[in-house]
Amino acid sequence: MSEFGTGLTYNLALFCMHRDRMFKTKGMEPYMWFNAAADHLYELQIDTAPEHLRTQLSALQDRCLGWRLPMNDRPYPTWDDVDKAVWDALNLLMSIDLHLGVESEAADYE
């Protein structure tokens, strides 16, 4: 059993599930959201992903883990950064489906 999960699609989904929590927690700063959500990206098994997606997955992982504890030389994340990270993860999940031959289409109501 892993504290924050292991895998590729499972951990991306756990990361995305934190999106609703940002609307429910008053006073939460974006870096605090990343501190909670990005834990699921530690054991993101990028090497199991389709080769053409590995660079994007690695960039998402690095960006989100870096925003967990912002330092003086790095700007603090914004809520727009949170939205972009979640959408990037959702698009990567859809790309994995398409790679597997699963018909996938964006929903009107997401």
Residue pairs with C-beta under 8 A, 6 or more apart in sequence:
2 43
3 39
4 11
4 14
4 39
4 40
4 42
4 43
5 11
5 14
5 40
5 43
6 43
6 45
7 43
7 44
7 45
7 48
8 44
8 45
8 46
8 48
8 49
8 57
8 96
9 93
9 96
11 40
11 41
11 43
11 44
11 45
12 40
12 44
12 89
12 92
12 93
13 93
14 40
15 37
15 38
15 40
15 41
15 64
15 85
15 86
15 89
16 86
16 89
16 90
16 93
18 33
18 36
18 37
18 40
19 37
19 82
19 86
21 33
21 36
21 37
22 28
22 30
22 33
22 79
22 82
29 76
30 67
30 76
30 77
30 78
30 79
30 81
30 82
31 67
31 68
31 69
31 70
31 76
31 77
33 82
34 64
34 67
34 68
34 77
34 82
34 85
35 68
35 69
37 64
38 64
38 65
38 67
38 68
41 60
41 61
41 64
41 65
42 65
44 57
44 61
46 54
46 57
46 58
46 61
47 54
49 57
49 96
50 95
50 96
50 99
52 99
53 92
53 95
53 96
53 99
56 88
56 92
57 92
60 85
60 88
60 89
60 92
63 85
64 85
66 74
67 74
67 76
67 77
67 81
70 76
70 77
90 110
94 104
94 106
97 103
97 104
98 104
